C-alpha cells in the first residue's frame, strides 16, 4: 500500500495528550505504523554519560501511531484524509479529500 503520510508532511494530532497540536513529520516507521513528529509526544529519558554525549535527563520525541495523526489541509488548516489520483501523464499523486488539492507534484 502506498504511504499516505510521508516525511516532511505537516500533520495534526487527533488523539492523545497532544490532541489539536501540529508538527512536521521527521521519520516514518511503516513496519510499526508509527511516525516521529517534531515537538509532539515529548518524553523524558535518563541517559548515561558517554565519551561523546553528556548524561542526565534528555527530552526527545517518541513515536505516535499513524491512526492518531492526519495531514493538515493547506487551505483550511484542518485535518484531512488522503486519497490518490493518477494524472494524465501517468503520475500518481496524493490528494486532500477536504479541499481536493494535490499534496505532492
VENGI-V536867 format. One record per helix or strand of 3 or more residues. SS is the DSSP state (a for helix, b for strand). FROM is the first residue (numbers start at 1). TO is the last residue. Records with the same first field share a line. If there is no record, write none. Layout:
# VENGI-V536867
SS: FROM-TO + FROM-TO
This chain:
# VENGI-V536867
b: 10-13 + 22-29 + 34-37 + 42-47 + 56-61 + 69-72 + 82-86 + 92-96
a: 66-68
